[in-house]
Structure formats: structure tokens, C-alpha cells
Amino acid sequence: MKEATGELNMTLVTIIAIAAVLGFVTFFLPNILNTVGNKYNDSADTNCVTGPDGKTTCTTNK
């Protein structure tokens, strides 16, 4: 009986841990995806040129 109780406790801990991870992902994922998308869109509007001295200069086309 003790072994069955231990397995039940581990099952509950696992379910709670999975629920916590899913809650975290559900809450933060949209903001993370928007940030990455915005950075990607900003980089598409950027021109970078490497000068003869080896320095790279980037300008935004906005």
C-alpha cells in the first residue's frame, strides 16, 4: 500500500509540474513570438555595409 501511495504522489507532482510548464508557456509564448517577429522584420529593413577599414555600418530603411 505504501508503494501505491508513493506512485500516486509522484503522479500528482508530475501533473502539477506539467501544468506549471504549460501555464508558463501559454502566458509568455505570444509575447516572445511577437518580439522575435518584430526583430526579424526590423532586420529585413536594415542595410549593412563593411567599409575598407573592416568596420560594419548598418542603416535602417524607415
C-alpha positions in Angstrom: 0.0 0.0 0.0 2.9 2.4 0.8 4.3 1.8 -2.7 0.9 2.7 -4.3 0.7 5.9 -2.3 4.2 6.9 -3.4 3.4 6.3 -7.0 0.2 8.4 -6.6 2.2 11.3 -5.1 4.8 11.2 -7.9 1.9 11.2 -10.4 0.4 14.3 -8.8 3.8 16.0 -8.7 4.3 15.2 -12.4 0.9 16.5 -13.4 1.3 19.7 -11.4 4.8 20.3 -12.9 3.4 19.7 -16.5 0.6 22.1 -15.7 3.0 24.8 -14.4 5.2 24.5 -17.6 2.2 24.7 -19.8 0.9 27.7 -17.9 4.2 29.4 -18.3 4.4 28.7 -22.0 0.8 29.8 -22.6 1.4 33.1 -20.7 4.7 34.1 -22.2 4.8 32.5 -25.7 2.7 35.1 -27.6 5.0 37.9 -26.3 8.1 36.0 -27.2 6.9 35.3 -30.7 5.9 38.9 -31.2 9.3 40.1 -30.1 11.1 37.7 -32.4 8.9 38.6 -35.3 9.5 42.3 -34.7 13.2 41.8 -34.6 13.1 39.8 -37.8 11.1 42.5 -39.5 13.4 45.2 -38.3 16.4 43.2 -39.7 14.8 42.9 -43.1 14.7 46.7 -43.3 18.4 47.1 -42.5 21.3 47.6 -44.9 24.8 46.8 -43.6 28.0 47.8 -45.4 31.5 46.8 -44.5 34.0 49.6 -45.1 37.6 49.4 -46.2 38.7 49.7 -42.5 36.7 46.5 -41.7 34.0 48.2 -39.7 30.4 47.4 -40.5 27.9 50.2 -40.6 24.1 49.4 -40.6 21.3 51.8 -41.5 17.6 51.3 -41.2 15.3 52.0 -44.2 12.4 53.5 -42.2 
